[in-house]
Amino acid sequence: MDETTDISRYEQVSLVIRYTDGQFHVYERASSTTGDVGQCFDGTSAMRGTYKGVAERLIQIVPTALYIHCNKHILNLCLIDVAQAVVPIRNNFGVMKSLYNLIEGSAKRHKDFEDIQKEVCLVPIPLKQLGNTRWTCRFESLKVILKQYSEIIADLQEMEVAD
């Protein structure tokens, strides 16, 4: 779903539904609100707000479109809270964030990291920033670190020698 204000200052909303079949072929369909029976969003005020949220606006158009808070988003919020409460996990994410900032925060350090990966015949993969919006963003960040662990250590050692 996306919205924009047109030239006559009216907000226009487009609703596009993407889905896959059993063979993972991707389909995309534009949709009208006719026949909508439900809606599911995260809990931000822009989406669920009582007066101007998307959910409320859809209910004004289609009164039967029941709003449900997205369970995946609730699970993500729970996982983030748990991770912050467990000190070793919280510290691990702190180290991952610092590592990302150190290597990817400088064009020179990024290139040095890329060069180290090329030296061992790897396709260079940049570190990924930790995202707060989805747990999968954190997993993707960790996956790159684990895959490139030896190259990260080599890069950190070269930085230490250079200083």
N, C-alpha and C positions, 0 to 999 in steps of 0.2 A: 504494500500500500504506500502511496506517496501522495503528497498534496503540494499545490503551488497556487499562487495568486495570479489570476490572468490579468490582461491589460485593463479590464474594466473593474479591477479590484475585487473580484469574486474568487473565493477559494474553490479550486477544482480538486477533486479527489479521484485518483485512479486506483483500482483494485485489480491486481494481477495475481493469479493463482498458479504456482509452479508445483508440479508433482511428477512422479516417475511411475512407470509400469513395472511389471515383474522382471523385465530385461534391463531395467534402469535407463530406458529411453526417457529423456526429459521433455515434458509438455508444458506449455505456457498458455494460459487463457486469460483474456481480459474478462471481467465480470461486472455485472450490475448488482445492485443490492437486492433485487427481486428474488425472493425465496430464501434469503439468508436466515439461518436458524440459530447461529451462534457466532461468537467471536472470542478470540483468545489472545491476550497481550501480556507483556510484562506489567509491572505495577506502577510505572512512572505516571506522574500526574498528567502528562501530555496524552497518555493512552487511556487511563482509567478515570481521569478527572470528572468530578460530579457535574460540572457545568459546561466546560469546553473540551473535555477529553474526547478522543476518537470514539471510545466505547459509548459515551453518552450521545454523541452526535449520530452514531449508527442506530442507536435505540430510538432516537427521534424519527429516523427515516423508516426503520424496520423494527417495530416494537417487540417482535418475537425473537430478535437476535440477542440471546442471553449472553452476558459477559462472564467469562471464566478467567481467573488469573492463571497464567501459564505455569503448569507444574514443573516443567524443565527449568524455568527461571527461578521458581521457588527453591528447587533442589540446588541450583547453582549458588543462590544466596546462602543456603545452609552449608554447602561445602566450603565456601569462602569463610564463613564464620568459624567453622570447625578448624580449618587450616590456620586461622589467626589465633585460635586458642591453644593449639599444639605447638609449643615453642620450637622444636626441631623443624617442623614443616614451615612455620612462619620464617625462621631464619634461612631455610633453604630458598624460599621465594625471594627473600632479601638479597641473598648472594646472587641469585639468577638475575635480578634486576640490576644490581651493581655491575655484574659481568656484561650485561647488555649495554648499559650506559658507557662502560669503559671502552668496549670494542667498537660498538656501532655509533657512539657519540662523536667520533672523530673520523674524518675521511681517510687520514693516514693510517690510523689503527685498523680501520675496516679493510683497507687495501692490503696491509701487512697480513691480516688474518686470511684474506682471500689468497694471497701468494703462498702462504704456508699450506693451505689446502691443495693448491695446484701442484706444489712440489711433490706431494704424495699421490698425484694423479686422481684427486677427488674433484668432482664438480663443486665449485664453491657454493656454500649455503650460508647466507648471513644468519646471525642469531635473530631470534624473533622476540619482539617485545612482549612482556607479560600483559595480558589483557584482563580487565576486571569484569567485563561484561559476560564472558562465557568461560566455563571451566575448561572447555576444549582449547581455548587460547593458551592457557597455562600448560596444558599437556603438549601442545605443539612446540612451545618454547623449550620445555624439558627434553622433548624428543630430539631436537636439533643439538642441544648440549650433549646428550648422551652419545649421539651419532658422531659428533665432532670432538669428543672429549680429548683425545690425544693431541689434536691440532690446537685446541684451546690452551692446553697445558704448554705446548711448544711456543705458542704466541705469547703467553704470559711470561715464560722464561726469557724470551727475546726482549720483551719490554723491560724486564728487570735488569738484564745485561746492558741495555741501551741507556738506562738511567744511571 
